[in-house]
Amino acid sequence: MVTYFNKKDLVSFGKYLLSDERTEKIVNHPQASKMPPVKERLKMIHDTDLANWLEKCGKKLPPKEEQS
């Protein structure tokens, strides 16, 4: 299954990536001491970023079985 996002969704996700909320989650990660520096991790996009943004927006992806 294909999941579509409109321009508004993409802008919203971009704003989330730049947000203090995301930075705080990365800084306060339980295993932060075992990971690359925060500055480096903020440059990358992670699966959890999408999951956190979807939860914040109240959106859901289809179950994995339906995504193929």
C-alpha positions as CSV (number, residue, x, y, z in Angstrom):
1,M,0.0,0.0,0.0
2,V,1.2,3.5,-0.8
3,T,0.9,6.2,1.8
4,Y,0.4,9.8,0.5
5,F,1.3,13.0,2.3
6,N,0.1,16.4,1.0
7,K,2.2,19.6,1.0
8,K,0.7,20.6,4.4
9,D,1.9,17.3,5.9
10,L,5.4,17.7,4.5
11,V,5.7,21.2,5.9
12,S,4.4,20.1,9.3
13,F,6.9,17.3,9.4
14,G,9.7,19.7,8.4
15,K,8.7,22.0,11.2
16,Y,8.7,19.0,13.6
17,L,12.3,18.1,12.5
18,L,13.4,21.7,13.4
19,S,11.4,21.9,16.7
20,D,12.7,22.2,20.2
21,E,10.5,19.2,21.1
22,R,12.5,16.9,18.8
23,T,15.8,18.3,20.0
24,E,14.7,17.7,23.6
25,K,13.8,14.1,22.8
26,I,17.2,13.5,21.2
27,V,19.1,15.2,24.0
28,N,17.2,13.2,26.7
29,H,17.4,9.8,25.0
30,P,18.1,7.1,27.6
31,Q,21.1,5.9,25.7
32,A,22.4,9.3,24.6
33,S,25.9,8.7,26.1
34,K,26.4,5.7,23.8
35,M,25.3,7.6,20.6
36,P,27.0,10.1,18.4
37,P,27.0,13.7,19.5
38,V,23.6,15.5,19.6
39,K,24.7,17.9,16.8
40,E,25.3,14.9,14.5
41,R,22.0,13.1,15.5
42,L,20.0,16.3,14.7
43,K,21.3,16.2,11.1
44,M,19.8,12.7,10.6
45,I,16.1,11.7,10.2
46,H,15.1,8.6,12.1
47,D,12.1,6.3,11.9
48,T,11.2,7.5,15.4
49,D,10.9,11.1,14.0
50,L,8.2,10.0,11.7
51,A,6.5,8.0,14.4
52,N,6.6,10.9,16.9
53,W,5.3,13.3,14.3
54,L,2.4,11.0,13.3
55,E,1.5,10.6,16.9
56,K,1.6,14.3,17.5
57,C,-0.7,15.0,14.5
58,G,-3.0,12.1,15.4
59,K,-2.3,10.3,12.1
60,K,-1.6,6.6,11.6
61,L,0.2,4.6,8.9
62,P,-1.4,1.4,7.8
63,P,-0.2,-1.7,9.5
64,K,3.0,-3.2,8.0
65,E,1.1,-6.1,6.4
66,E,-0.9,-3.6,4.3
67,Q,2.1,-1.5,3.4
68,S,3.7,-4.0,1.0
